[in-house]
Amino acid sequence: MSERETIGKNYQLLFLIVNDAVGSALVRLAKKNGVTGGTVFYGYGTIRNSALKFLGLQDIRKEIVLMVAEEEIADSLLNICAKRLKLDKPNRGIAFTIPLMNVLGRRDSVYHEKTTKGENGTMHQAIFTIVERGRADDVIEAAEAAGSKGGTIINARGSGIHETSRVFAMDIEPEKEIVLVLAESDKVEPIVTSISNAIQIEQPGNGILFTADVNEAKGLFE
């Protein structure tokens, strides 16, 4: 992997659940405020499901927007989006940030091996990989080869720094694939290395990978 390190920079995942057809406009707003791109995918729900209602997914279709940014930018953008979307009113959407352990796939990124292993008492971490459609199986295979029990594939679309053609320096296709792998903290490093090598994530346009602590996980079995 690259030896270049972004010293002193912390990254966050900005996660927004918004009404249909709002996601692309939010990514355009984000680019004006220092974010290089984002990924938008659909969420479906029904008002009869109390859990989905709590998440703001009770309408037939919502858009879920994921954007990775430096901590200061993410915090600022969270407030900007909240104001633009009028999130102080009901049924306007939900927005929150998640601190990220590692981000790969950016020009100045490097995997911080010593920041894993559940520093804050967490037993599991989530590994997110965003790739071109058709490459998710490669990610899953690489993860399993390093000890993962499997993963979840989510279809999405890209919206990036050059609106009609790029996302996180990747050419936009009708769909992206987001791969979510939950792993025990001591297995995260080899899994990330395996995925990175398999899809050559440091090459421009090959994807972006980030990890985050999972505070509590249910339903995971050996």
N, CA, C and O of each residue as an XYZ file, in Angstrom:
888
protein
N       0.826     -1.201      0.000
C       0.000      0.000      0.000
C       0.866      1.260      0.000
O       2.063      1.237      0.288
N       0.200      2.343     -0.336
C       0.909      3.603     -0.379
C       1.414      3.963      1.007
O       0.776      3.652      2.012
N       2.564      4.621      1.053
C       3.119      5.047      2.330
C       2.687      6.468      2.673
O       2.978      6.976      3.755
N       1.982      7.103      1.724
C       1.548      8.465      1.996
C       0.459      8.450      3.055
O      -0.474      7.650      2.983
N       0.573      9.323      4.023
C      -0.385      9.328      5.126
C      -0.927     10.731      5.326
O      -0.192     11.717      5.272
N      -2.236     10.797      5.560
C      -2.858     12.075      5.829
C      -2.785     12.341      7.322
O      -3.690     11.983      8.075
N      -1.702     12.971      7.738
C      -1.435     13.150      9.158
C      -2.418     14.147      9.760
O      -2.639     15.232      9.222
N      -3.005     13.749     10.899
C      -3.874     14.655     11.635
C      -5.271     14.793     11.078
O      -6.043     15.603     11.592
N      -5.639     14.037     10.044
C      -6.962     14.157      9.446
C      -7.858     13.027      9.917
O      -7.496     11.854      9.828
N      -9.016     13.386     10.411
C     -10.028     12.404     10.772
C     -11.176     12.512      9.784
O     -11.556     13.606      9.368
N     -11.723     11.361      9.416
C     -12.799     11.340      8.433
C     -14.096     10.885      9.068
O     -14.097     10.136     10.045
N     -15.206     11.349      8.499
C     -16.521     10.929      8.942
C     -17.361     10.514      7.743
O     -17.163     10.992      6.626
N     -18.298      9.619      7.999
C     -19.298      9.253      7.010
C     -20.548     10.058      7.311
O     -21.117      9.961      8.398
N     -20.971     10.858      6.333
C     -22.215     11.612      6.459
C     -23.327     10.764      5.839
O     -23.273     10.422      4.657
N     -24.316     10.437      6.633
C     -25.390      9.522      6.245
C     -26.696     10.304      6.286
O     -27.089     10.810      7.337
N     -27.373     10.403      5.131
C     -28.633     11.148      5.059
C     -29.728     10.266      4.476
O     -29.500      9.541      3.508
N     -30.909     10.329      5.065
C     -32.101      9.676      4.524
C     -33.072     10.788      4.152
O     -33.546     11.521      5.020
N     -33.368     10.913      2.857
C     -34.122     12.063      2.367
C     -35.228     11.604      1.418
O     -35.293     10.435      1.036
N     -36.086     12.537      1.050
C     -37.158     12.223      0.119
C     -36.610     11.925     -1.266
O     -35.506     12.345     -1.614
N     -37.382     11.205     -2.042
C     -36.981     10.810     -3.385
C     -36.639     12.040     -4.228
O     -37.308     13.072     -4.155
N     -35.579     11.901     -5.032
C     -35.130     12.931     -5.979
C     -34.374     14.082     -5.320
O     -34.080     15.080     -5.978
N     -34.053     13.959     -4.027
C     -33.316     15.011     -3.324
C     -31.820     14.703     -3.270
O     -31.004     15.617     -3.153
N     -31.454     13.417     -3.354
C     -30.070     13.009     -3.141
C     -29.052     13.679     -4.040
O     -28.016     14.137     -3.558
N     -29.321     13.748     -5.335
C     -28.362     14.336     -6.270
C     -28.131     15.811     -5.969
O     -27.008     16.304     -6.080
N     -29.192     16.513     -5.588
C     -29.055     17.929     -5.238
C     -28.182     18.092     -4.001
O     -27.406     19.043     -3.908
N     -28.304     17.172     -3.054
C     -27.468     17.238     -1.855
C     -25.998     17.013     -2.192
O     -25.124     17.661     -1.616
N     -25.722     16.104     -3.116
C     -24.337     15.872     -3.510
C     -23.774     17.113     -4.195
O     -22.617     17.470     -3.971
N     -24.575     17.770     -5.022
C     -24.116     19.014     -5.652
C     -23.820     20.070     -4.592
O     -22.826     20.790     -4.685
N     -24.694     20.160     -3.578
C     -24.470     21.099     -2.478
C     -23.194     20.742     -1.728
O     -22.423     21.625     -1.351
N     -22.973     19.454     -1.513
C     -21.784     19.006     -0.791
C     -20.513     19.364     -1.533
O     -19.528     19.770     -0.917
N     -20.522     19.218     -2.862
C     -19.330     19.533     -3.649
C     -18.963     21.003     -3.542
O     -17.789     21.364     -3.621
N     -19.972     21.851     -3.363
C     -19.708     23.274     -3.201
C     -19.123     23.579     -1.821
O     -18.642     24.683     -1.569
N     -19.172     22.590     -0.937
C     -18.703     22.790      0.434
C     -17.568     21.849      0.812
O     -17.374     21.537      1.987
N     -16.809     21.396     -0.205
C     -15.571     20.695      0.068
C     -15.590     19.187     -0.008
O     -14.560     18.557      0.234
N     -16.730     18.573     -0.338
C     -16.807     17.120     -0.471
C     -16.602     16.751     -1.939
O     -17.143     17.411     -2.826
N     -15.825     15.701     -2.197
C     -15.491     15.360     -3.581
C     -16.562     14.537     -4.284
O     -16.580     14.484     -5.513
N     -17.446     13.898     -3.544
C     -18.482     13.104     -4.192
C     -19.281     12.322     -3.177
O     -19.035     12.406     -1.974
N     -20.247     11.555     -3.673
C     -21.082     10.772     -2.786
C     -21.743      9.640     -3.535
O     -21.613      9.521     -4.753
N     -22.447      8.814     -2.800
C     -23.167      7.687     -3.376
C     -24.604      7.735     -2.881
O     -24.861      7.943     -1.695
N     -25.543      7.539     -3.814
C     -26.960      7.609     -3.500
C     -27.609      6.257     -3.796
O     -27.372      5.674     -4.855
N     -28.418      5.760     -2.875
C     -29.184      4.556     -3.175
C     -30.562      4.669     -2.549
O     -30.806      5.536     -1.710
N     -31.456      3.789     -2.964
C     -32.846      3.879     -2.569
C     -33.152      3.070     -1.325
O     -32.586      2.000     -1.099
N     -34.056      3.601     -0.526
C     -34.593      2.863      0.607
C     -36.101      2.787      0.466
O     -36.748      3.749      0.051
N     -36.646      1.651      0.809
C     -38.084      1.439      0.719
C     -38.632      1.120      2.097
O     -37.950      0.509      2.920
N     -39.858      1.534      2.345
C     -40.431      1.233      3.640
C     -41.942      1.330      3.632
O     -42.556      1.689      2.627
N     -42.521      1.007      4.757
C     -43.966      1.112      4.928
C     -44.248      1.647      6.308
O     -43.540      1.320      7.260
N     -45.260      2.457      6.426
C     -45.576      3.077      7.711
C     -45.977      2.036      8.753
O     -45.950      2.318      9.951
N     -46.348      0.836      8.307
C     -46.727     -0.209      9.262
C     -45.519     -0.759     10.018
O     -45.672     -1.405     11.055
N     -44.305     -0.499      9.492
C     -43.088     -0.994     10.131
C     -42.547      0.098     11.037
O     -42.040      1.112     10.558
N     -42.653     -0.107     12.354
C     -42.274      0.954     13.292
C     -40.791      1.274     13.225
O     -40.392      2.422     13.423
N     -39.958      0.248     12.941
C     -38.517      0.496     12.872
C     -38.189      1.385     11.680
O     -37.398      2.320     11.806
N     -38.790      1.103     10.521
C     -38.555      1.925      9.346
C     -39.129      3.324      9.541
O     -38.555      4.307      9.071
N     -40.241      3.409     10.223
C     -40.818      4.722     10.504
C     -39.868      5.550     11.340
O     -39.709      6.747     11.100
N     -39.229      4.923     12.326
C     -38.254      5.622     13.168
C     -37.105      6.161     12.333
O     -36.584      7.241     12.615
N     -36.701      5.412     11.298
C     -35.591      5.832     10.440
C     -36.018      6.807      9.353
O     -35.188      7.227      8.546
N     -37.277      7.170      9.316
C     -37.735      8.092      8.295
C     -37.991      7.425      6.968
O     -37.994      8.102      5.939
N     -38.210      6.104      6.949
C     -38.409      5.368      5.709
C     -39.862      4.935      5.519
O     -40.128      3.961      4.816
N     -40.808      5.651      6.141
C     -42.176      5.186      6.084
C     -42.832      5.479      4.738
O     -43.846      4.863      4.411
N     -42.282      6.403      3.949
C     -42.819      6.658      2.621
C     -42.425      5.536      1.683
O     -41.565      4.718      2.013
N     -43.045      5.492      0.523
C     -42.784      4.400     -0.412
C     -41.314      4.372     -0.826
O     -40.713      3.301     -0.906
N     -40.743      5.521     -1.085
C     -39.340      5.501     -1.501
C     -38.596      6.695     -0.915
O     -39.089      7.823     -0.924
N     -37.410      6.422     -0.413
C     -36.501      7.449      0.086
C     -35.173      7.288     -0.626
O     -34.915      6.262     -1.255
N     -34.335      8.304     -0.525
C     -32.975      8.205     -1.017
C     -32.024      8.274      0.160
O     -32.189      9.092      1.065
N     -31.033      7.410      0.136
C     -30.016      7.361      1.181
C     -28.717      7.841      0.559
O     -28.280      7.309     -0.462
N     -28.108      8.826      1.159
C     -26.899      9.454      0.613
C     -25.737      9.198      1.566
O     -25.829      9.468      2.763
N     -24.640      8.673      1.016
C     -23.416      8.462      1.778
C     -22.322      9.356      1.217
O     -22.076      9.362      0.011
N     -21.664     10.112      2.093
C     -20.552     10.954      1.679
C     -19.447     10.871      2.722
O     -19.718     10.899      3.923
N     -18.217     10.771      2.274
C     -17.061     10.714      3.160
C     -16.322     12.046      3.079
O     -16.050     12.546      1.988
N     -16.002     12.613      4.233
C     -15.318     13.905      4.245
C     -14.495     14.033      5.514
O     -14.707     13.314      6.490
N     -13.545     14.971      5.479
C     -12.798     15.273      6.686
C     -13.764     15.767      7.759
O     -14.819     16.321      7.451
N     -13.392     15.560      9.012
C     -14.294     15.790     10.131
C     -14.909     17.187     10.132
O     -16.120     17.326     10.298
N     -14.095     18.217      9.949
C     -14.605     19.584      9.975
C     -15.603     19.820      8.854
O     -16.641     20.450      9.056
N     -15.278     19.306      7.663
C     -16.162     19.482      6.516
C     -17.474     18.743      6.743
O     -18.548     19.274      6.457
N     -17.387     17.513      7.259
C     -18.593     16.717      7.501
C     -19.498     17.389      8.532
O     -20.714     17.441      8.348
N     -18.916     17.900      9.608
C     -19.707     18.561     10.637
C     -20.400     19.805     10.082
O     -21.572     20.058     10.358
N     -19.650     20.571      9.294
C     -20.223     21.770      8.686
C     -21.338     21.414      7.712
O     -22.397     22.041      7.704
N     -21.081     20.392      6.886
C     -22.068     20.002      5.888
C     -23.324     19.436      6.544
O     -24.426     19.622      6.029
N     -23.171     18.756      7.662
C     -24.329     18.241      8.383
C     -25.273     19.385      8.748
O     -26.486     19.275      8.573
N     -24.713     20.479      9.256
C     -25.533     21.631      9.625
C     -26.142     22.308      8.399
O     -27.289     22.753      8.424
N     -25.350     22.378      7.323
C     -25.845     22.996      6.086
C     -27.026     22.200      5.530
O     -28.047     22.768      5.142
N     -26.868     20.872      5.499
C     -27.934     20.017      4.981
C     -29.172     20.077      5.863
O     -30.299     20.099      5.369
N     -28.950     20.104      7.173
C     -30.081     20.173      8.098
C     -30.896     21.445      7.877
O     -32.126     21.431      7.924
N     -30.188     22.532      7.636
C     -30.879     23.801      7.383
C     -31.582     23.776      6.038
O     -32.732     24.200      5.926
N     -30.890     23.275      5.008
C     -31.475     23.237      3.663
C     -32.714     22.341      3.617
O     -33.705     22.672      2.965
N     -32.648     21.212      4.309
C     -33.749     20.247      4.282
C     -34.822     20.542      5.336
O     -35.873     19.900      5.354
N     -34.552     21.513      6.212
C     -35.473     21.855      7.298
C     -35.757     20.627      8.165
O     -36.904     20.247      8.397
N     -34.666     20.027      8.629
C     -34.792     18.798      9.399
C     -35.367     19.000     10.796
O     -35.580     18.038     11.533
N     -35.616     20.242     11.150
C     -36.282     20.504     12.425
C     -37.786     20.282     12.328
O     -38.505     20.403     13.320
N     -38.265     19.950     11.104
C     -39.683     19.673     10.890
C     -39.868     18.187     10.606
O     -38.961     17.540     10.083
N     -41.025     17.644     10.941
C     -41.264     16.202     10.738
C     -41.248     15.809      9.260
O     -41.583     16.607      8.385
N     -40.853     14.568      9.006
C     -40.922     13.949      7.678
C     -40.081     14.654      6.626
O     -40.390     14.589      5.436
N     -39.030     15.323      7.052
C     -38.144     16.003      6.107
C     -36.876     15.210      5.840
O     -36.182     15.466      4.856
N     -36.568     14.251      6.705
C     -35.364     13.463      6.513
C     -34.597     13.284      7.813
O     -34.974     13.807      8.863
N     -33.525     12.540      7.711
C     -32.642     12.275      8.852
C     -31.206     12.402      8.365
O     -30.890     11.981      7.252
N     -30.339     12.974      9.183
C     -28.927     13.097      8.832
C     -28.080     12.862     10.074
O     -28.411     13.338     11.160
N     -26.984     12.124      9.909
C     -26.068     11.922     11.031
C     -24.690     11.565     10.480
O     -24.551     11.221      9.306
N     -23.693     11.648     11.325
C     -22.331     11.317     10.935
C     -21.818     10.154     11.761
O     -22.230      9.954     12.904
N     -20.905      9.383     11.161
C     -20.263      8.259     11.832
C     -18.753      8.439     11.687
O     -18.269      8.571     10.563
N     -17.995      8.449     12.777
C     -16.538      8.551     12.651
C     -15.979      7.307     11.984
O     -16.386      6.192     12.307
N     -15.054      7.489     11.060
C     -14.470      6.380     10.321
C     -13.080      6.058     10.844
O     -12.316      6.953     11.206
N     -12.764      4.779     10.878
C     -11.448      4.334     11.299
C     -10.423      4.530     10.181
O      -9.313      5.008     10.415
N     -10.815      4.155      8.970
C      -9.904      4.204      7.828
C     -10.669      4.526      6.571
O     -11.848      4.195      6.445
N      -9.986      5.183      5.627
C     -10.549      5.456      4.308
C      -9.484      5.123      3.275
O      -8.378      5.661      3.329
N      -9.803      4.249      2.342
C      -8.910      3.919      1.236
C      -9.599      4.263     -0.073
O     -10.825      4.230     -0.172
N      -8.790      4.595     -1.081
C      -9.345      4.923     -2.381
C      -9.267      6.397     -2.708
O      -9.585      6.806     -3.825
N      -8.841      7.214     -1.728
C      -8.560      8.623     -1.984
C      -7.069      8.773     -2.246
O      -6.263      7.937     -1.837
N      -6.716      9.858     -2.938
C      -5.317     10.021     -3.328
C      -4.368     10.131     -2.146
O      -3.201      9.753     -2.252
N      -4.860     10.648     -1.013
C      -3.971     10.870      0.129
C      -4.239      9.898      1.266
O      -3.892     10.176      2.415
N      -4.858      8.755      0.957
C      -5.268      7.858      2.028
C      -4.275      6.734      2.249
O      -3.516      6.361      1.354
N      -4.299      6.203      3.469
C      -3.467      5.064      3.822
C      -4.182      4.313      4.933
O      -4.879      4.919      5.746
N      -4.015      3.012      4.970
C      -4.668      2.200      5.994
C      -3.880      2.295      7.294
O      -2.685      2.003      7.323
N      -4.546      2.702      8.363
C      -3.910      2.857      9.673
C      -4.091      1.561     10.451
O      -5.124      1.349     11.085
N      -3.100      0.711     10.401
C      -3.239     -0.602     11.023
C      -3.424     -0.491     12.534
O      -4.181     -1.271     13.112
N      -2.765      0.443     13.178
C      -2.781      0.506     14.640
C      -4.043      1.139     15.195
O      -4.225      1.189     16.411
N      -4.945      1.637     14.298
C      -6.177      2.234     14.814
C      -7.293      1.223     14.913
O      -8.386      1.561     15.366
N      -7.052     -0.012     14.503
C      -8.097     -1.020     14.567
C      -8.005     -1.775     15.883
O      -7.545     -1.236     16.889
N      -8.445     -3.021     15.866
C      -8.396     -3.892     17.035
C      -9.285     -3.396     18.175
O      -8.993     -3.631     19.347
N     -10.395     -2.693     17.812
C     -11.406     -2.340     18.810
C     -10.886     -1.471     19.925
O     -10.989     -1.837     21.096
N     -10.327     -0.324     19.585
C      -9.716      0.545     20.590
C     -10.678      0.946     21.699
O     -10.290      1.043     22.863
N     -11.942      1.179     21.330
C     -12.893      1.663     22.311
C     -13.748      0.536     22.871
O     -14.893      0.755     23.266
N     -13.194     -0.666     22.905
C     -13.922     -1.794     23.448
C     -14.869     -2.440     22.468
O     -15.604     -3.355     22.840
N     -14.877     -1.986     21.209
C     -15.771     -2.567     20.216
C     -15.215     -3.905     19.763
O     -14.010     -4.052     19.560
N     -16.097     -4.873     19.606
C     -15.690     -6.208     19.207
C     -15.760     -6.407     17.699
O     -15.130     -7.317     17.160
N     -16.532     -5.547     17.010
C     -16.700     -5.684     15.567
C     -16.522     -4.332     14.889
O     -16.689     -3.276     15.498
N     -16.180     -4.404     13.617
C     -16.134     -3.210     12.772
C     -16.873     -3.494     11.473
O     -16.978     -4.640     11.035
N     -17.384     -2.422     10.867
C     -18.039     -2.520      9.567
C     -17.052     -2.066      8.495
O     -16.419     -1.017      8.614
N     -16.937     -2.871      7.459
C     -16.078     -2.543      6.322
C     -16.987     -2.258      5.134
O     -17.695     -3.150      4.666
N     -16.973     -1.022      4.647
C     -17.761     -0.631      3.483
C     -16.838     -0.502      2.276
O     -15.793      0.143      2.362
N     -17.214     -1.105      1.160
C     -16.460     -0.960     -0.082
C     -17.438     -0.580     -1.188
O     -18.420     -1.286     -1.419
N     -17.175      0.537     -1.874
C     -18.008      0.986     -2.992
C     -17.241      0.750     -4.280
O     -16.145      1.280     -4.461
N     -17.818     -0.049     -5.183
C     -17.131     -0.442     -6.407
C     -18.081     -0.344     -7.593
O     -19.285     -0.141     -7.433
N     -17.507     -0.494     -8.794
C     -18.314     -0.541     -9.994
C     -19.240     -1.748     -9.955
O     -18.914     -2.772     -9.354
N     -20.386     -1.623    -10.593
C     -21.314     -2.747    -10.662
C     -20.616     -3.957    -11.293
O     -19.943     -3.842    -12.317
N     -20.793     -5.108    -10.660
C     -20.176     -6.323    -11.152
C     -18.924     -6.729    -10.402
O     -18.413     -7.830    -10.607
N     -18.414     -5.856     -9.532
C     -17.184     -6.157     -8.803
C     -17.428     -6.544     -7.349
O     -16.488     -6.880     -6.629
N     -18.672     -6.499     -6.920
C     -18.966     -6.823     -5.528
C     -18.560     -8.253     -5.174
O     -18.074     -8.507     -4.072
N     -18.760     -9.189     -6.111
C     -18.382    -10.578     -5.830
C     -16.887    -10.705     -5.582
O     -16.456    -11.523     -4.770
N     -16.093     -9.895     -6.281
C     -14.640     -9.917     -6.066
C     -14.314     -9.481     -4.636
O     -13.427    -10.034     -3.985
N     -15.057     -8.472     -4.165
C     -14.844     -7.977     -2.804
C     -15.217     -9.049     -1.782
O     -14.475     -9.294     -0.831
N     -16.373     -9.685     -1.985
C     -16.820    -10.736     -1.067
C     -15.823    -11.882     -1.031
O     -15.474    -12.368      0.045
N     -15.357    -12.322     -2.207
C     -14.405    -13.433     -2.269
C     -13.113    -13.084     -1.548
O     -12.561    -13.912     -0.823
N     -12.629    -11.864     -1.742
C     -11.402    -11.438     -1.079
C     -11.591    -11.394      0.430
O     -10.703    -11.795      1.183
N     -12.745    -10.908      0.872
C     -13.028    -10.831      2.304
C     -13.097    -12.232      2.920
O     -12.548    -12.481      3.993
N     -13.779    -13.134      2.221
C     -13.905    -14.496      2.746
C     -12.561    -15.207      2.792
O     -12.301    -16.004      3.694
N     -11.707    -14.914      1.813
C     -10.380    -15.528      1.796
C      -9.553    -15.108      3.003
O      -8.624    -15.811      3.401
N      -9.895    -13.947      3.591
C      -9.152    -13.439      4.748
C      -9.877    -13.694      6.065
O      -9.464    -13.189      7.109
N     -10.968    -14.485      6.019
C     -11.615    -14.850      7.262
C     -13.003    -14.313      7.492
O     -13.602    -14.591      8.531
N     -13.550    -13.533      6.532
C     -14.907    -13.035      6.692
C     -15.918    -14.160      6.529
O     -15.668    -15.137      5.823
N     -17.069    -14.013      7.194
C     -18.149    -14.989      7.070
C     -19.097    -14.636      5.930
O     -20.080    -15.343      5.709
N     -18.820    -13.556      5.203
C     -19.681    -13.127      4.111
C     -19.966    -11.643      4.214
O     -19.363    -10.941      5.026
N     -20.899    -11.159      3.378
C     -21.203     -9.735      3.390
C     -22.548     -9.470      2.747
O     -23.250    -10.394      2.335
N     -22.899     -8.189      2.667
C     -24.151     -7.748      2.065
C     -23.833     -6.812      0.912
O     -22.989     -5.925      1.037
N     -24.518     -7.013     -0.220
C     -24.311     -6.188     -1.408
C     -25.529     -5.294     -1.605
O     -26.663     -5.773     -1.613
N     -25.292     -4.001     -1.762
C     -26.355     -3.022     -1.959
C     -26.123     -2.334     -3.298
O     -25.021     -1.853     -3.563
N     -27.147     -2.284     -4.145
C     -27.041     -1.561     -5.408
C     -27.231     -0.074     -5.158
O     -28.053      0.323     -4.333
N     -26.463      0.750     -5.875
C     -26.517      2.199     -5.687
C     -26.184      2.879     -7.002
O     -25.905      2.224     -8.007
N     -26.219      4.208     -6.978
C     -25.771      4.968     -8.136
C     -24.774      6.000     -7.658
O     -24.799      6.404     -6.495
N     -23.886      6.432     -8.556
C     -22.843      7.364     -8.159
C     -23.160      8.783     -8.564
O     -23.878      9.027     -9.534
N     -22.614      9.716     -7.806
C     -22.728     11.132     -8.157
C     -21.497     11.819     -7.612
O     -21.346     11.975     -6.400
N     -20.610     12.234     -8.514
C     -19.294     12.608     -8.039
C     -18.809     13.989     -8.382
O     -19.583     14.884     -8.722
N     -17.500     14.140     -8.285
C     -16.876     15.461     -8.362
C     -17.102     16.116     -9.718
O     -17.272     17.333     -9.786
N     -17.107     15.335    -10.801
C     -17.486     15.847    -12.107
C     -18.854     15.254    -12.394
O     -18.977     14.075    -12.727
N     -19.871     16.078    -12.261
C     -21.231     15.590    -12.070
C     -21.677     14.535    -13.070
O     -22.366     13.588    -12.692
N     -21.310     14.672    -14.307
C     -21.834     13.743    -15.297
C     -20.924     12.564    -15.545
O     -21.253     11.693    -16.350
N     -19.767     12.514    -14.863
C     -18.853     11.446    -15.251
C     -18.068     10.770    -14.138
O     -17.524      9.689    -14.361
N     -17.986     11.356    -12.957
C     -17.083     10.780    -11.963
C     -17.722     10.720    -10.584
O     -18.579     11.536    -10.246
N     -17.287      9.730     -9.783
C     -17.638      9.674     -8.370
C     -16.446      9.122     -7.619
O     -15.998      8.007     -7.888
N     -15.922      9.910     -6.663
C     -14.692      9.539     -5.970
C     -13.630      9.157     -7.000
O     -12.899      8.188     -6.795
N     -13.532      9.907     -8.109
C     -12.589      9.662     -9.194
C     -12.943      8.420    -10.006
O     -12.085      7.902    -10.720
N     -14.176      7.927     -9.921
C     -14.609      6.785    -10.712
C     -15.615      7.254    -11.758
O     -16.426      8.140    -11.490
N     -15.562      6.653    -12.960
C     -16.573      6.943    -13.967
C     -17.933      6.495    -13.467
O     -18.077      5.399    -12.925
N     -18.928      7.348    -13.652
C     -20.265      7.015    -13.190
C     -20.899      5.994    -14.130
O     -20.835      6.142    -15.351
N     -21.506      4.968    -13.564
C     -22.309      3.987    -14.282
C     -23.722      4.081    -13.725
O     -23.933      4.720    -12.695
N     -24.710      3.449    -14.394
C     -26.068      3.505    -13.851
C     -26.146      3.013    -12.413
O     -26.979      3.492    -11.644
N     -25.294      2.067    -12.038
C     -25.331      1.553    -10.678
C     -23.929      1.312    -10.144
O     -23.011      0.956    -10.882
N     -23.792      1.514     -8.856
C     -22.612      1.094     -8.117
C     -23.028     -0.060     -7.221
O     -24.215     -0.362     -7.098
N     -22.075     -0.690     -6.611
C     -22.369     -1.704     -5.615
C     -21.639     -1.353     -4.329
O     -20.444     -1.059     -4.338
N     -22.368     -1.388     -3.233
C     -21.806     -1.164     -1.908
C     -21.755     -2.512     -1.205
O     -22.769     -3.201     -1.089
N     -20.594     -2.874     -0.749
C     -20.431     -4.142     -0.043
C     -20.189     -3.848      1.434
O     -19.254     -3.129      1.788
N     -21.034     -4.405      2.285
C     -20.895     -4.250      3.732
C     -20.463     -5.577      4.329
O     -21.137     -6.595      4.172
N     -19.334     -5.550      5.014
C     -18.826     -6.730      5.707
C     -18.669     -6.384      7.180
O     -18.009     -5.402      7.518
N     -19.267     -7.176      8.058
C     -19.053     -7.035      9.495
C     -18.035     -8.078      9.931
O     -18.160     -9.259      9.606
N     -17.035     -7.634     10.662
C     -15.970     -8.557     11.058
C     -15.514     -8.265     12.479
O     -15.625     -7.141     12.969
N     -15.003     -9.297     13.123
C     -14.388     -9.093     14.429
C     -13.188     -8.167     14.265
O     -12.499     -8.206     13.245
N     -12.946     -7.347     15.261
C     -11.934     -6.301     15.135
C     -10.559     -6.843     14.773
O      -9.823     -6.211     14.015
N     -10.201     -8.019     15.313
C      -8.873     -8.542     15.034
C      -8.759     -9.150     13.636
O      -7.664     -9.528     13.217
N      -9.869     -9.248     12.914
C      -9.835     -9.767     11.547
C      -9.934     -8.666     10.488
O      -9.805     -8.934      9.293
N     -10.164     -7.430     10.932
C     -10.395     -6.338      9.996
C      -9.162     -6.059      9.135
O      -9.271     -5.911      7.918
N      -8.005     -5.989      9.764
C      -6.782     -5.660      9.024
C      -6.517     -6.630      7.875
O      -6.306     -6.166      6.754
N      -6.515     -7.969      8.086
C      -6.283     -8.865      6.966
C      -7.383     -8.812      5.911
O      -7.104     -8.983      4.725
N      -8.628     -8.579      6.324
C      -9.715     -8.486      5.350
C      -9.552     -7.255      4.472
O      -9.706     -7.336      3.253
N      -9.241     -6.117      5.084
C      -9.032     -4.886      4.315
C      -7.872     -5.057      3.338
O      -7.960     -4.646      2.181
N      -6.788     -5.666      3.811
C      -5.629     -5.886      2.944
C      -6.003     -6.781      1.764
O      -5.607     -6.515      0.630
N      -6.761     -7.833      2.030
C      -7.165     -8.758      0.983
C      -8.041     -8.069     -0.058
O      -7.837     -8.252     -1.258
N      -9.011     -7.279      0.390
C      -9.881     -6.556     -0.541
C      -9.081     -5.550     -1.358
O      -9.234     -5.453     -2.576
N      -8.227     -4.806     -0.666
C      -7.418     -3.780     -1.332
C      -6.561     -4.387     -2.435
O      -6.474     -3.840     -3.535
N      -5.936     -5.510     -2.139
C      -5.082     -6.160     -3.138
C      -5.899     -6.738     -4.288
O      -5.489     -6.668     -5.447
N      -7.058     -7.310     -3.962
C      -7.867     -7.987     -4.981
C      -8.399     -7.025     -6.024
O      -8.431     -7.353     -7.210
N      -8.817     -5.842     -5.599
C      -9.408     -4.900     -6.560
C      -8.481     -3.725     -6.862
O      -8.864     -2.784     -7.557
N      -7.250     -3.788     -6.328
C      -6.255     -2.731     -6.556
C      -6.866     -1.360     -6.271
O      -6.899     -0.479     -7.130
N      -7.344     -1.211     -5.053
C      -8.139     -0.047     -4.705
C      -7.351      1.260     -4.760
O      -7.943      2.337     -4.837
N      -6.019      1.173     -4.720
C      -5.230      2.401     -4.777
C      -5.132      2.963     -6.194
O      -4.699      4.099     -6.384
N      -5.531      2.171     -7.182
C      -5.538      2.675     -8.554
C      -6.776      3.550     -8.742
O      -7.866      3.187     -8.300
N      -6.609      4.714     -9.403
C      -7.739      5.633     -9.576
C      -8.940      4.946    -10.230
O      -8.798      4.227    -11.219
N     -10.108      5.178     -9.666
C     -11.334      4.667    -10.242
C     -11.717      3.265     -9.840
O     -12.743      2.757    -10.293
N     -10.913      2.617     -8.993
C     -11.198      1.226     -8.645
C     -12.100      1.076     -7.429
O     -12.543     -0.032     -7.126
N     -12.378      2.160     -6.732
C     -13.306      2.059     -5.604
C     -12.856      2.872     -4.414
O     -11.823      3.541     -4.437
N     -13.658      2.792     -3.382
C     -13.313      3.435     -2.111
C     -13.736      2.494     -0.991
O     -14.780      1.847     -1.070
N     -12.921      2.426      0.044
C     -13.177      1.535      1.178
C     -13.026      2.329      2.458
O     -12.097      3.125      2.594
N     -13.937      2.117      3.403
C     -13.773      2.741      4.713
C     -14.285      1.800      5.793
O     -15.137      0.946      5.545
N     -13.753      1.973      6.984
C     -14.138      1.135      8.118
C     -14.677      2.002      9.239
O     -14.302      3.166      9.379
N     -15.564      1.419     10.037
C     -16.142      2.152     11.168
C     -16.409      1.183     12.305
O     -16.708      0.011     12.077
N     -16.300      1.678     13.536
C     -16.628      0.865     14.708
C     -18.113      0.520     14.726
O     -18.954      1.330     14.334
N     -18.419     -0.667     15.177
C     -19.798     -1.084     15.421
C     -19.981     -1.162     16.924
O     -19.326     -1.961     17.593
N     -20.862     -0.343     17.453
C     -21.031     -0.298     18.902
C     -21.596     -1.591     19.462
O     -21.184     -2.052     20.526
N     -22.540     -2.172     18.739
C     -23.145     -3.412     19.192
C     -23.657     -4.156     17.978
O     -24.228     -3.545     17.075
N     -23.465     -5.440     17.942
C     -23.915     -6.259     16.815
C     -24.704     -7.444     17.323
O     -24.284     -8.133     18.253
N     -25.860     -7.679     16.704
C     -26.703     -8.821     17.046
C     -26.869     -9.687     15.815
O     -26.849     -9.184     14.692
N     -27.033    -10.992     16.018
C     -27.302    -11.894     14.912
C     -26.071    -12.414     14.224
O     -26.173    -13.039     13.168
N     -24.889    -12.170     14.801
C     -23.648    -12.673     14.218
C     -23.260    -13.968     14.933
O     -23.230    -14.039     16.162
N     -22.967    -14.983     14.128
C     -22.637    -16.285     14.694
C     -21.346    -16.789     14.090
O     -21.028    -16.488     12.940
N     -20.605    -17.556     14.869
C     -19.370    -18.169     14.387
C     -19.700    -19.311     13.445
O     -18.796    -19.964     12.924
